[in-house]
Amino acid sequence: MTESWSLTIAASYRDIRLAASTVAAAARAVGLNETAAHHCQLAVDEACTNIIEHGYGGENAENSILIACSSPSPGCLLIEITDSAPAFNPLTADTQADQRDTRSPPPGGWGVYFIKRLMDSVEYRYEHGQNHLLLKRCNAIDTS
Amino acid sequence: MLEVNVSYIHEVAIVEAKGRIDSSTAAAFGEALTGAVDAGSARVVLDLSEVDYMSSAGLREIVTAFKKARSLQGDIRVAEPAPRVLEVLELSGLDTFMKIYPSRAEAVNGF
């Protein structure tokens, strides 16, 4: 039987912590090591923060984010993050973090950058009026 | 939860954060850090030894305060980040701009 978890949070920064820790627990349950579980937690944190800040334009208890996890194969975690903000593909966004300026650190834009670096794969689709971000992580990866 | 304490060793402000720095606590963290830059000589040691989690929300506050300190001819130096926090600093490349020390004492003495 394939295990799965899902959780809906309000668009609240405080609720992101619950979603991220639930994903970390799911990651451990399917056999990911602590590093990989932490990376999943951080990726979900960053994704949800961006949804609230940029997608929904700020915290609002009437907006929500659905986080669903499943294990497509042993030792792998698939995370799907769904929101109803206006269509936005974070994978095509040009973030400041991608443009490394050796003279000074960028003021932000690390969220998507971290997600891409920490996950094995990241996909996006817009369907039935909702953004769907799919993250997959199977093994600890070298982030150097 | 996050707790931030500010103390001084001579003219160096020690900002000690405890707990998690994420989108729900970053504003309070940033306020304390920037406040320490403004209050003294703009020489700050940011002790992250008791921070067990930090997301990019925390990085943003650190960068803001760091640039302000530099504009005042000061600096912010990081002391003793936990491995998970160090990883975030390295992923972002912030370790190429900010000095990171293995202990608070070394960070203070580095000024």
gemmi code that builds the backbone of each chain (N, CA, C; Angstrom):
import gemmi

chains = {
    "A": [
        ("MET", (0.857, -1.209, 0.000), (0.000, 0.000, 0.000), (0.883, 1.246, 0.000)),
        ("THR", (0.572, 2.179, -0.860), (1.357, 3.412, -0.930), (0.871, 4.369, 0.149)),
        ("GLU", (1.839, 4.880, 0.957), (1.457, 5.829, 1.990), (1.282, 7.206, 1.389)),
        ("SER", (0.370, 7.964, 1.945), (0.193, 9.338, 1.503), (-0.264, 10.186, 2.673)),
        ("TRP", (0.076, 11.462, 2.584), (-0.313, 12.419, 3.612), (-0.831, 13.672, 2.924)),
        ("SER", (-1.748, 14.366, 3.520), (-2.146, 15.661, 2.976), (-2.548, 16.568, 4.117)),
        ("LEU", (-2.358, 17.827, 3.898), (-2.618, 18.833, 4.922), (-2.995, 20.121, 4.221)),
        ("THR", (-4.019, 20.787, 4.692), (-4.388, 22.105, 4.174), (-4.116, 23.130, 5.255)),
        ("ILE", (-3.370, 24.161, 4.898), (-3.099, 25.229, 5.853), (-3.698, 26.526, 5.345)),
        ("ALA", (-3.982, 27.406, 6.268), (-4.403, 28.757, 5.883), (-3.160, 29.503, 5.400)),
        ("ALA", (-3.379, 30.546, 4.655), (-2.257, 31.364, 4.167), (-1.725, 32.202, 5.324)),
        ("SER", (-1.016, 31.536, 6.203), (-0.476, 32.163, 7.404), (0.957, 31.683, 7.588)),
        ("TYR", (1.865, 32.606, 7.848), (3.276, 32.223, 8.006), (3.451, 31.249, 9.168)),
        ("ARG", (2.650, 31.409, 10.203), (2.796, 30.526, 11.356), (2.399, 29.097, 10.998)),
        ("ASP", (1.434, 28.942, 10.101), (0.977, 27.605, 9.727), (1.962, 26.882, 8.811)),
        ("ILE", (2.863, 27.629, 8.199), (3.847, 26.983, 7.319), (4.695, 26.001, 8.118)),
        ("ARG", (4.965, 26.361, 9.356), (5.801, 25.503, 10.186), (5.183, 24.107, 10.327)),
        ("LEU", (3.880, 24.045, 10.508), (3.195, 22.759, 10.644), (3.308, 21.961, 9.348)),
        ("ALA", (3.086, 22.646, 8.229), (3.176, 21.957, 6.939), (4.589, 21.428, 6.703)),
        ("ALA", (5.582, 22.256, 6.972), (6.965, 21.861, 6.724), (7.393, 20.711, 7.626)),
        ("SER", (6.989, 20.750, 8.892), (7.375, 19.666, 9.804), (6.637, 18.373, 9.453)),
        ("THR", (5.412, 18.476, 8.950), (4.673, 17.291, 8.522), (5.366, 16.645, 7.326)),
        ("VAL", (5.838, 17.458, 6.418), (6.562, 16.941, 5.258), (7.868, 16.277, 5.692)),
        ("ALA", (8.550, 16.875, 6.651), (9.796, 16.282, 7.147), (9.509, 14.904, 7.765)),
        ("ALA", (8.434, 14.808, 8.517), (8.064, 13.530, 9.127), (7.722, 12.505, 8.048)),
        ("ALA", (7.011, 12.931, 7.019), (6.683, 12.033, 5.914), (7.954, 11.557, 5.216)),
        ("ALA", (8.888, 12.460, 5.045), (10.161, 12.110, 4.395), (10.888, 11.020, 5.196)),
        ("ARG", (10.938, 11.190, 6.501), (11.595, 10.175, 7.342), (10.844, 8.858, 7.265)),
        ("ALA", (9.527, 8.936, 7.225), (8.703, 7.717, 7.216), (8.937, 6.883, 5.963)),
        ("VAL", (9.281, 7.532, 4.853), (9.515, 6.772, 3.619), (10.982, 6.429, 3.432)),
        ("GLY", (11.801, 6.745, 4.456), (13.181, 6.283, 4.420), (14.225, 7.303, 4.000)),
        ("LEU", (13.833, 8.563, 3.850), (14.841, 9.580, 3.540), (15.668, 9.874, 4.783)),
        ("ASN", (16.944, 10.172, 4.597), (17.787, 10.465, 5.750), (17.510, 11.885, 6.262)),
        ("GLU", (18.155, 12.236, 7.356), (17.864, 13.509, 8.007), (18.157, 14.711, 7.113)),
        ("THR", (19.227, 14.628, 6.365), (19.564, 15.731, 5.458), (18.478, 15.926, 4.419)),
        ("ALA", (18.058, 14.842, 3.812), (17.019, 14.922, 2.795), (15.696, 15.391, 3.396)),
        ("ALA", (15.380, 14.916, 4.594), (14.144, 15.340, 5.258), (14.178, 16.839, 5.541)),
        ("HIS", (15.333, 17.322, 5.988), (15.470, 18.759, 6.236), (15.323, 19.551, 4.939)),
        ("HIS", (15.886, 19.041, 3.868), (15.776, 19.720, 2.574), (14.324, 19.791, 2.122)),
        ("CYS", (13.571, 18.715, 2.350), (12.149, 18.728, 1.995), (11.416, 19.778, 2.832)),
        ("GLN", (11.747, 19.827, 4.121), (11.117, 20.793, 5.020), (11.399, 22.218, 4.546)),
        ("LEU", (12.638, 22.470, 4.212), (13.028, 23.811, 3.782), (12.369, 24.179, 2.443)),
        ("ALA", (12.318, 23.227, 1.532), (11.712, 23.492, 0.217), (10.229, 23.838, 0.358)),
        ("VAL", (9.527, 23.097, 1.194), (8.104, 23.372, 1.403), (7.929, 24.732, 2.082)),
        ("ASP", (8.770, 25.011, 3.050), (8.748, 26.308, 3.732), (8.901, 27.430, 2.717)),
        ("GLU", (9.890, 27.325, 1.861), (10.160, 28.370, 0.868), (9.006, 28.497, -0.124)),
        ("ALA", (8.473, 27.377, -0.574), (7.383, 27.415, -1.550), (6.144, 28.075, -0.947)),
        ("CYS", (5.791, 27.664, 0.244), (4.592, 28.216, 0.886), (4.769, 29.695, 1.226)),
        ("THR", (5.960, 30.065, 1.645), (6.219, 31.479, 1.931), (6.026, 32.318, 0.672)),
        ("ASN", (6.529, 31.838, -0.448), (6.362, 32.569, -1.712), (4.901, 32.652, -2.127)),
        ("ILE", (4.168, 31.582, -1.913), (2.743, 31.587, -2.275), (2.012, 32.654, -1.474)),
        ("ILE", (2.276, 32.701, -0.185), (1.594, 33.676, 0.667), (2.028, 35.094, 0.322)),
        ("GLU", (3.344, 35.264, 0.208), (3.869, 36.624, 0.021), (3.575, 37.172, -1.368)),
        ("HIS", (3.814, 36.368, -2.384), (3.694, 36.854, -3.766), (2.402, 36.413, -4.439)),
        ("GLY", (1.985, 35.191, -4.187), (0.776, 34.695, -4.841), (-0.489, 35.312, -4.265)),
        ("TYR", (-0.593, 35.235, -2.945), (-1.798, 35.745, -2.287), (-1.658, 37.196, -1.842)),
        ("GLY", (-0.458, 37.744, -1.971), (-0.259, 39.140, -1.600), (-0.231, 39.379, -0.107)),
        ("GLY", (0.032, 38.332, 0.664), (0.096, 38.494, 2.114), (-0.768, 37.474, 2.838)),
        ("GLU", (-0.659, 37.484, 4.150), (-1.429, 36.530, 4.955), (-2.925, 36.815, 4.875)),
        ("ASN", (-3.700, 35.756, 4.783), (-5.150, 35.890, 4.735), (-5.740, 34.526, 5.062)),
        ("ALA", (-6.449, 34.442, 6.160), (-6.986, 33.162, 6.607), (-8.002, 32.570, 5.630)),
        ("GLU", (-8.496, 33.391, 4.718), (-9.478, 32.867, 3.760), (-8.818, 32.143, 2.587)),
        ("ASN", (-7.508, 32.341, 2.442), (-6.780, 31.621, 1.397), (-6.113, 30.400, 2.002)),
        ("SER", (-5.879, 29.400, 1.178), (-5.308, 28.171, 1.717), (-4.286, 27.556, 0.765)),
        ("ILE", (-3.513, 26.671, 1.315), (-2.507, 25.931, 0.556), (-2.650, 24.457, 0.925)),
        ("LEU", (-2.698, 23.620, -0.090), (-2.796, 22.175, 0.135), (-1.425, 21.554, -0.111)),
        ("ILE", (-0.966, 20.788, 0.861), (0.307, 20.066, 0.708), (0.004, 18.580, 0.785)),
        ("ALA", (0.336, 17.862, -0.267), (0.091, 16.425, -0.310), (1.400, 15.695, -0.584)),
        ("CYS", (1.634, 14.618, 0.150), (2.858, 13.835, -0.018), (2.505, 12.393, -0.337)),
        ("SER", (3.339, 11.787, -1.148), (3.193, 10.358, -1.414), (4.567, 9.792, -1.721)),
        ("SER", (4.638, 8.484, -1.722), (5.925, 7.844, -1.983), (5.800, 6.970, -3.232)),
        ("PRO", (6.258, 7.483, -4.373), (6.117, 6.736, -5.630), (6.979, 5.482, -5.696)),
        ("SER", (8.044, 5.490, -4.899), (8.921, 4.317, -4.828), (9.656, 4.382, -3.498)),
        ("PRO", (10.174, 3.258, -3.032), (10.844, 3.264, -1.720), (11.972, 4.287, -1.669)),
        ("GLY", (12.007, 5.034, -0.573), (13.064, 6.013, -0.390), (12.871, 7.289, -1.181)),
        ("CYS", (11.702, 7.495, -1.737), (11.418, 8.718, -2.475), (10.175, 9.394, -1.933)),
        ("LEU", (10.170, 10.721, -1.949), (9.004, 11.476, -1.518), (8.587, 12.428, -2.619)),
        ("LEU", (7.297, 12.385, -2.934), (6.734, 13.320, -3.904), (5.838, 14.288, -3.137)),
        ("ILE", (6.080, 15.562, -3.323), (5.330, 16.593, -2.597), (4.596, 17.455, -3.631)),
        ("GLU", (3.303, 17.602, -3.450), (2.541, 18.472, -4.346), (1.949, 19.604, -3.521)),
        ("ILE", (2.256, 20.830, -3.957), (1.779, 22.016, -3.258), (0.810, 22.735, -4.185)),
        ("THR", (-0.411, 22.922, -3.715), (-1.483, 23.476, -4.555), (-2.043, 24.752, -3.943)),
        ("ASP", (-2.185, 25.771, -4.762), (-2.782, 27.020, -4.276), (-3.680, 27.615, -5.335)),
        ("SER", (-4.490, 28.580, -4.914), (-5.458, 29.216, -5.818), (-5.091, 30.654, -6.147)),
        ("ALA", (-3.833, 31.003, -5.974), (-3.378, 32.343, -6.344), (-3.348, 32.454, -7.870)),
        ("PRO", (-3.194, 33.661, -8.403), (-3.092, 33.810, -9.854), (-1.968, 32.945, -10.416)),
        ("ALA", (-2.152, 32.504, -11.642), (-1.188, 31.596, -12.253), (0.214, 32.177, -12.230)),
        ("PHE", (1.142, 31.387, -11.731), (2.540, 31.826, -11.691), (3.434, 30.605, -11.683)),
        ("ASN", (4.322, 30.535, -12.653), (5.279, 29.437, -12.718), (6.596, 29.890, -12.118)),
        ("PRO", (6.926, 29.448, -10.932), (8.155, 29.910, -10.290), (9.409, 29.434, -11.016)),
        ("LEU", (9.275, 28.395, -11.814), (10.455, 27.840, -12.484), (10.955, 28.731, -13.607)),
        ("THR", (10.072, 29.577, -14.118), (10.498, 30.465, -15.201), (10.822, 31.855, -14.687)),
        ("ALA", (10.641, 32.069, -13.389), (10.938, 33.374, -12.822), (12.441, 33.546, -12.721)),
        ("ASP", (12.898, 34.736, -13.063), (14.322, 35.020, -12.983), (14.587, 35.660, -11.632)),
        ("THR", (15.133, 34.897, -10.692), (15.300, 35.436, -9.350), (16.642, 36.133, -9.206)),
        ("GLN", (16.694, 37.030, -8.266), (17.951, 37.740, -8.031), (19.032, 36.785, -7.590)),
        ("ALA", (18.643, 35.713, -6.895), (19.632, 34.759, -6.413), (20.307, 34.030, -7.564)),
        ("ASP", (19.598, 33.928, -8.715), (20.201, 33.259, -9.860), (21.284, 34.117, -10.501)),
        ("GLN", (21.148, 35.429, -10.295), (22.119, 36.335, -10.898), (23.170, 36.663, -9.854)),
        ("ARG", (24.183, 35.828, -9.777), (25.178, 36.007, -8.741), (26.047, 37.238, -9.019)),
        ("ASP", (25.925, 38.203, -8.162), (26.765, 39.394, -8.239), (27.873, 39.217, -7.222)),
        ("THR", (29.087, 39.174, -7.676), (30.185, 38.915, -6.754), (30.521, 40.132, -5.902)),
        ("ARG", (29.872, 41.259, -6.205), (30.212, 42.462, -5.461), (29.362, 42.630, -4.213)),
        ("SER", (28.117, 42.132, -4.254), (27.280, 42.263, -3.067), (26.201, 41.185, -3.083)),
        ("PRO", (25.749, 40.788, -1.908), (24.746, 39.717, -1.862), (23.382, 40.232, -2.330)),
        ("PRO", (22.613, 39.395, -3.002), (21.276, 39.817, -3.413), (20.387, 39.995, -2.188)),
        ("PRO", (19.433, 40.923, -2.250), (18.573, 41.175, -1.096), (17.521, 40.098, -0.876)),
        ("GLY", (17.357, 39.211, -1.820), (16.357, 38.165, -1.634), (16.268, 37.275, -2.848)),
        ("GLY", (15.112, 36.628, -3.010), (14.898, 35.765, -4.171), (15.515, 34.401, -4.040)),
        ("TRP", (15.791, 33.961, -2.810), (16.436, 32.671, -2.635), (15.451, 31.496, -2.631)),
        ("GLY", (14.186, 31.781, -2.405), (13.219, 30.703, -2.221), (13.231, 29.688, -3.350)),
        ("VAL", (13.000, 30.161, -4.580), (12.950, 29.255, -5.726), (14.324, 28.632, -5.965)),
        ("TYR", (15.350, 29.418, -5.763), (16.722, 28.930, -5.933), (16.989, 27.738, -5.017)),
        ("PHE", (16.595, 27.852, -3.746), (16.785, 26.755, -2.797), (15.995, 25.520, -3.227)),
        ("ILE", (14.760, 25.741, -3.637), (13.912, 24.611, -4.038), (14.581, 23.852, -5.183)),
        ("LYS", (15.065, 24.568, -6.168), (15.703, 23.915, -7.312), (16.974, 23.177, -6.895)),
        ("ARG", (17.729, 23.762, -5.968), (18.984, 23.143, -5.563), (18.788, 21.932, -4.660)),
        ("LEU", (17.735, 21.975, -3.834), (17.583, 20.950, -2.812), (16.739, 19.750, -3.254)),
        ("MET", (15.922, 19.932, -4.268), (15.054, 18.847, -4.737), (15.669, 18.156, -5.954)),
        ("ASP", (15.354, 16.869, -6.107), (15.832, 16.135, -7.274), (15.120, 16.600, -8.539)),
        ("SER", (13.845, 16.924, -8.405), (13.126, 17.449, -9.561), (12.032, 18.389, -9.093)),
        ("VAL", (11.731, 19.364, -9.916), (10.682, 20.342, -9.624), (9.876, 20.535, -10.901)),
        ("GLU", (8.550, 20.381, -10.786), (7.681, 20.586, -11.945), (6.532, 21.497, -11.562)),
        ("TYR", (5.966, 22.119, -12.563), (4.850, 23.039, -12.320), (3.784, 22.825, -13.384)),
        ("ARG", (2.545, 22.970, -12.929), (1.466, 23.034, -13.908), (0.350, 23.897, -13.340)),
        ("TYR", (-0.427, 24.476, -14.227), (-1.595, 25.271, -13.825), (-2.815, 24.533, -14.336)),
        ("GLU", (-3.689, 24.165, -13.433), (-4.809, 23.300, -13.825), (-6.051, 23.664, -13.023)),
        ("HIS", (-7.159, 23.822, -13.717), (-8.452, 24.110, -13.063), (-8.353, 25.281, -12.103)),
        ("GLY", (-7.651, 26.320, -12.526), (-7.573, 27.527, -11.719), (-6.637, 27.428, -10.517)),
        ("GLN", (-5.770, 26.415, -10.490), (-4.861, 26.267, -9.360), (-3.422, 26.032, -9.831)),
        ("ASN", (-2.503, 26.589, -9.050), (-1.085, 26.311, -9.279), (-0.724, 24.996, -8.588)),
        ("HIS", (0.032, 24.176, -9.278), (0.507, 22.918, -8.692), (2.028, 22.869, -8.836)),
        ("LEU", (2.685, 22.782, -7.699), (4.147, 22.657, -7.713), (4.487, 21.264, -7.204)),
        ("LEU", (5.202, 20.508, -8.022), (5.542, 19.135, -7.636), (7.036, 19.023, -7.362)),
        ("LEU", (7.354, 18.591, -6.183), (8.739, 18.435, -5.773), (9.007, 16.953, -5.518)),
        ("LYS", (10.167, 16.513, -5.934), (10.529, 15.115, -5.681), (11.925, 15.044, -5.096)),
        ("ARG", (12.038, 14.236, -4.058), (13.364, 14.072, -3.464), (13.536, 12.613, -3.087)),
        ("CYS", (14.643, 12.046, -3.509), (14.894, 10.640, -3.203), (16.134, 10.410, -2.354)),
        ("ASN", (17.198, 11.142, -2.702), (18.451, 10.880, -2.003), (19.059, 12.158, -1.514)),
        ("ALA", (19.994, 12.075, -0.581), (20.772, 13.247, -0.203), (21.605, 13.619, -1.403)),
        ("ILE", (21.616, 14.920, -1.744), (22.393, 15.363, -2.890), (23.494, 16.288, -2.420)),
        ("ASP", (24.531, 16.345, -3.170), (25.659, 17.210, -2.852), (25.308, 18.623, -3.250)),
        ("THR", (25.182, 19.526, -2.294), (24.792, 20.892, -2.601), (25.988, 21.819, -2.775)),
        ("SER", (27.171, 21.228, -2.847), (28.348, 22.100, -3.009), (28.483, 22.558, -4.444)),
    ],
    "B": [
        ("MET", (9.331, 29.193, 17.681), (9.571, 30.289, 18.634), (10.979, 30.841, 18.421)),
        ("LEU", (11.125, 32.101, 18.695), (12.428, 32.749, 18.548), (12.659, 33.691, 19.711)),
        ("GLU", (13.875, 33.667, 20.208), (14.280, 34.605, 21.250), (15.552, 35.289, 20.771)),
        ("VAL", (15.622, 36.588, 20.919), (16.815, 37.330, 20.500), (17.295, 38.177, 21.670)),
        ("ASN", (18.571, 38.019, 22.023), (19.165, 38.805, 23.105), (20.319, 39.622, 22.552)),
        ("VAL", (20.441, 40.849, 23.020), (21.527, 41.723, 22.581), (22.341, 42.127, 23.786)),
        ("SER", (23.652, 41.946, 23.683), (24.548, 42.379, 24.754), (25.756, 43.036, 24.106)),
        ("TYR", (26.668, 43.549, 24.936), (27.810, 44.256, 24.373), (29.116, 43.816, 25.027)),
        ("ILE", (30.123, 43.684, 24.213), (31.491, 43.496, 24.698), (32.275, 44.661, 24.118)),
        ("HIS", (32.592, 45.605, 24.989), (33.168, 46.872, 24.522), (32.214, 47.488, 23.517)),
        ("GLU", (32.660, 47.744, 22.303), (31.773, 48.395, 21.332), (31.145, 47.401, 20.353)),
        ("VAL", (31.333, 46.144, 20.616), (30.788, 45.132, 19.714), (29.476, 44.606, 20.277)),
        ("ALA", (28.438, 44.688, 19.472), (27.138, 44.170, 19.887), (27.074, 42.673, 19.591)),
        ("ILE", (26.640, 41.914, 20.571), (26.448, 40.474, 20.386), (24.944, 40.236, 20.266)),
        ("VAL", (24.529, 39.787, 19.099), (23.119, 39.461, 18.891), (23.014, 37.939, 18.898)),
        ("GLU", (22.354, 37.424, 19.909), (22.228, 35.975, 20.066), (20.782, 35.570, 19.787)),
        ("ALA", (20.607, 34.762, 18.776), (19.272, 34.281, 18.424), (19.128, 32.834, 18.881)),
        ("LYS", (17.925, 32.509, 19.375), (17.664, 31.132, 19.818), (16.351, 30.660, 19.221)),
        ("GLY", (16.369, 29.508, 18.592), (15.138, 28.948, 18.049), (15.138, 28.901, 16.539)),
        ("ARG", (13.993, 29.222, 15.948), (13.801, 29.149, 14.508), (13.669, 30.534, 13.898)),
        ("ILE", (14.355, 30.742, 12.790), (14.191, 31.981, 12.036), (13.526, 31.610, 10.715)),
        ("ASP", (12.236, 31.865, 10.637), (11.479, 31.566, 9.412), (10.562, 32.744, 9.119)),
        ("SER", (9.633, 32.563, 8.196), (8.823, 33.704, 7.771), (7.963, 34.269, 8.903)),
        ("SER", (7.683, 33.462, 9.929), (6.858, 33.973, 11.019), (7.673, 34.708, 12.080)),
        ("THR", (8.968, 34.514, 12.108), (9.798, 35.143, 13.134), (10.847, 36.080, 12.552)),
        ("ALA", (10.991, 36.109, 11.235), (12.084, 36.873, 10.612), (11.985, 38.370, 10.901)),
        ("ALA", (10.785, 38.902, 10.910), (10.637, 40.350, 11.125), (11.172, 40.761, 12.493)),
        ("ALA", (10.834, 40.006, 13.507), (11.313, 40.305, 14.862), (12.826, 40.154, 14.942)),
        ("PHE", (13.339, 39.117, 14.289), (14.782, 38.910, 14.236), (15.468, 40.082, 13.551)),
        ("GLY", (14.951, 40.484, 12.414), (15.541, 41.581, 11.658), (15.515, 42.889, 12.429)),
        ("GLU", (14.436, 43.099, 13.144), (14.305, 44.331, 13.923), (15.387, 44.392, 15.002)),
        ("ALA", (15.619, 43.264, 15.658), (16.641, 43.233, 16.702), (18.034, 43.405, 16.104)),
        ("LEU", (18.271, 42.766, 14.989), (19.595, 42.824, 14.356), (19.891, 44.226, 13.820)),
        ("THR", (18.942, 44.798, 13.119), (19.128, 46.153, 12.590), (19.217, 47.158, 13.731)),
        ("GLY", (18.454, 46.915, 14.779), (18.517, 47.794, 15.946), (19.911, 47.803, 16.558)),
        ("ALA", (20.547, 46.636, 16.596), (21.904, 46.555, 17.143), (22.890, 47.302, 16.248)),
        ("VAL", (22.673, 47.260, 14.954), (23.533, 48.010, 14.022), (23.381, 49.501, 14.270)),
        ("ASP", (22.156, 49.930, 14.432), (21.882, 51.364, 14.597), (22.341, 51.897, 15.945)),
        ("ALA", (22.285, 51.050, 16.970), (22.474, 51.529, 18.341), (23.926, 51.835, 18.684)),
        ("GLY", (24.852, 51.153, 18.066), (26.234, 51.295, 18.507), (27.176, 51.662, 17.383)),
        ("SER", (28.270, 50.960, 17.327), (29.316, 51.256, 16.353), (29.135, 50.503, 15.044)),
        ("ALA", (27.984, 49.834, 14.889), (27.699, 49.040, 13.684), (28.625, 47.839, 13.548)),
        ("ARG", (29.252, 47.440, 14.660), (30.040, 46.210, 14.657), (29.260, 45.182, 15.469)),
        ("VAL", (28.841, 44.155, 14.760), (27.920, 43.186, 15.356), (28.424, 41.770, 15.141)),
        ("VAL", (28.326, 40.973, 16.211), (28.536, 39.535, 16.077), (27.174, 38.876, 16.198)),
        ("LEU", (26.804, 38.146, 15.167), (25.527, 37.447, 15.155), (25.789, 35.994, 15.548)),
        ("ASP", (25.409, 35.668, 16.768), (25.639, 34.327, 17.299), (24.451, 33.441, 16.936)),
        ("LEU", (24.710, 32.485, 16.044), (23.638, 31.588, 15.589), (23.769, 30.183, 16.167)),
        ("SER", (24.542, 30.043, 17.219), (24.812, 28.705, 17.759), (23.556, 27.997, 18.255)),
        ("GLU", (22.544, 28.782, 18.646), (21.332, 28.149, 19.160), (20.137, 28.322, 18.225)),
        ("VAL", (20.435, 28.559, 16.971), (19.388, 28.593, 15.950), (19.373, 27.223, 15.289)),
        ("ASP", (18.242, 26.522, 15.392), (18.204, 25.171, 14.839), (17.589, 25.104, 13.441)),
        ("TYR", (17.071, 26.235, 12.972), (16.477, 26.228, 11.631), (16.446, 27.667, 11.121)),
        ("MET", (16.824, 27.839, 9.865), (16.727, 29.169, 9.265), (16.370, 29.037, 7.788)),
        ("SER", (15.354, 29.760, 7.376), (14.971, 29.764, 5.961), (15.470, 31.058, 5.313)),
        ("SER", (15.136, 31.257, 4.061), (15.634, 32.445, 3.362), (15.036, 33.724, 3.939)),
        ("ALA", (13.948, 33.605, 4.678), (13.393, 34.789, 5.342), (14.415, 35.376, 6.318)),
        ("GLY", (15.151, 34.501, 6.982), (16.199, 34.951, 7.884), (17.369, 35.550, 7.126)),
        ("LEU", (17.705, 34.943, 5.998), (18.795, 35.468, 5.176), (18.518, 36.900, 4.737)),
        ("ARG", (17.295, 37.144, 4.353), (16.930, 38.468, 3.874), (17.180, 39.521, 4.955)),
        ("GLU", (16.817, 39.192, 6.179), (17.034, 40.131, 7.282), (18.521, 40.329, 7.543)),
        ("ILE", (19.283, 39.256, 7.458), (20.730, 39.353, 7.684), (21.364, 40.239, 6.607)),
        ("VAL", (20.989, 40.052, 5.372), (21.559, 40.848, 4.283), (21.212, 42.325, 4.449)),
        ("THR", (19.981, 42.601, 4.808), (19.558, 43.993, 5.009), (20.394, 44.664, 6.088)),
        ("ALA", (20.552, 43.960, 7.200), (21.326, 44.518, 8.310), (22.809, 44.609, 7.957)),
        ("PHE", (23.297, 43.621, 7.227), (24.700, 43.590, 6.815), (25.037, 44.794, 5.929)),
        ("LYS", (24.182, 45.061, 4.971), (24.434, 46.192, 4.074), (24.386, 47.508, 4.845)),
        ("LYS", (23.496, 47.578, 5.801), (23.410, 48.801, 6.608), (24.681, 48.969, 7.431)),
        ("ALA", (25.143, 47.885, 8.048), (26.358, 47.952, 8.852), (27.541, 48.399, 7.992)),
        ("ARG", (27.642, 47.839, 6.808), (28.741, 48.197, 5.900), (28.663, 49.671, 5.491)),
        ("SER", (27.458, 50.168, 5.327), (27.305, 51.573, 4.934), (27.730, 52.505, 6.052)),
        ("LEU", (27.752, 51.985, 7.272), (28.181, 52.761, 8.435), (29.618, 52.421, 8.828)),
        ("GLN", (30.332, 51.829, 7.881), (31.734, 51.414, 8.107), (31.858, 50.356, 9.198)),
        ("GLY", (30.793, 49.615, 9.394), (30.826, 48.529, 10.365), (30.761, 47.187, 9.660)),
        ("ASP", (30.332, 46.164, 10.402), (30.268, 44.821, 9.811), (29.405, 43.936, 10.704)),
        ("ILE", (28.874, 42.899, 10.122), (28.207, 41.847, 10.890), (28.971, 40.569, 10.628)),
        ("ARG", (29.387, 39.911, 11.702), (30.100, 38.649, 11.553), (29.304, 37.554, 12.235)),
        ("VAL", (29.274, 36.412, 11.609), (28.466, 35.295, 12.092), (29.327, 34.380, 12.950)),
        ("ALA", (28.755, 33.962, 14.067), (29.486, 33.053, 14.954), (28.744, 31.735, 15.116)),
        ("GLU", (29.492, 30.661, 14.979), (29.073, 29.313, 15.344), (27.711, 28.875, 14.794)),
        ("PRO", (27.480, 29.023, 13.486), (26.188, 28.548, 12.969), (26.133, 27.019, 13.015)),
        ("ALA", (24.962, 26.489, 13.352), (24.771, 25.037, 13.334), (24.887, 24.547, 11.888)),
        ("PRO", (25.191, 23.281, 11.685), (25.386, 22.765, 10.318), (24.244, 23.066, 9.358)),
        ("ARG", (23.001, 22.939, 9.823), (21.859, 23.201, 8.930), (21.800, 24.674, 8.542)),
        ("VAL", (22.159, 25.540, 9.477), (22.144, 26.975, 9.214), (23.328, 27.348, 8.325)),
        ("LEU", (24.475, 26.749, 8.580), (25.654, 26.994, 7.735), (25.368, 26.585, 6.297)),
        ("GLU", (24.645, 25.487, 6.157), (24.312, 25.025, 4.808), (23.501, 26.091, 4.059)),
        ("VAL", (22.560, 26.704, 4.745), (21.743, 27.756, 4.131), (22.609, 28.962, 3.764)),
        ("LEU", (23.526, 29.332, 4.648), (24.435, 30.450, 4.356), (25.298, 30.144, 3.139)),
        ("GLU", (25.752, 28.911, 3.047), (26.617, 28.522, 1.921), (25.829, 28.397, 0.622)),
        ("LEU", (24.625, 27.855, 0.711), (23.789, 27.722, -0.493), (23.520, 29.080, -1.121)),
        ("SER", (23.309, 30.066, -0.267), (22.973, 31.402, -0.747), (24.197, 32.178, -1.210)),
        ("GLY", (25.371, 31.672, -0.845), (26.593, 32.381, -1.196), (26.941, 33.491, -0.212)),
        ("LEU", (26.161, 33.598, 0.833), (26.412, 34.664, 1.807), (27.755, 34.477, 2.505)),
        ("ASP", (28.241, 33.233, 2.535), (29.527, 32.989, 3.185), (30.680, 33.612, 2.412)),
        ("THR", (30.443, 34.043, 1.190), (31.511, 34.709, 0.434), (31.553, 36.203, 0.736)),
        ("PHE", (30.508, 36.706, 1.371), (30.463, 38.128, 1.701), (30.666, 38.387, 3.191)),
        ("MET", (30.239, 37.461, 4.019), (30.294, 37.654, 5.456), (31.318, 36.701, 6.075)),
        ("LYS", (31.997, 37.193, 7.073), (32.943, 36.335, 7.796), (32.161, 35.451, 8.767)),
        ("ILE", (32.523, 34.187, 8.790), (31.886, 33.223, 9.679), (32.957, 32.613, 10.567)),
        ("TYR", (32.705, 32.649, 11.867), (33.680, 32.178, 12.841), (33.147, 30.962, 13.586)),
        ("PRO", (34.036, 30.077, 14.038), (33.581, 28.890, 14.764), (33.144, 29.168, 16.198)),
        ("SER", (33.457, 30.358, 16.717), (33.033, 30.677, 18.071), (32.743, 32.164, 18.202)),
        ("ARG", (31.978, 32.496, 19.226), (31.651, 33.896, 19.477), (32.915, 34.682, 19.808)),
        ("ALA", (33.768, 34.098, 20.628), (34.994, 34.802, 21.062), (35.860, 35.154, 19.862)),
        ("GLU", (36.002, 34.212, 18.954), (36.831, 34.491, 17.764), (36.207, 35.564, 16.892)),
        ("ALA", (34.884, 35.569, 16.826), (34.202, 36.589, 16.028), (34.411, 37.976, 16.641)),
        ("VAL", (34.329, 38.061, 17.957), (34.524, 39.345, 18.632), (35.971, 39.808, 18.460)),
        ("ASN", (36.893, 38.879, 18.658), (38.310, 39.230, 18.549), (38.707, 39.586, 17.123)),
        ("GLY", (37.886, 39.159, 16.171), (38.169, 39.451, 14.771), (37.995, 40.919, 14.399)),
        ("PHE", (37.300, 41.658, 15.274), (37.113, 43.093, 14.976), (38.345, 43.902, 15.311)),
    ],
}
model = gemmi.Model(1)
for chain_id, residues in chains.items():
    chain = gemmi.Chain(chain_id)
    for i, (resn, *xyz) in enumerate(residues, 1):
        res = gemmi.Residue()
        res.name, res.seqid = resn, gemmi.SeqId(i, " ")
        for name, pos in zip(("N", "CA", "C"), xyz):
            atom = gemmi.Atom()
            atom.name, atom.element = name, gemmi.Element(name[0])
            atom.pos, atom.b_iso = gemmi.Position(*pos), 0.0
            res.add_atom(atom)
        chain.add_residue(res)
    model.add_chain(chain)
structure = gemmi.Structure()
structure.add_model(model)
structure.setup_entities()
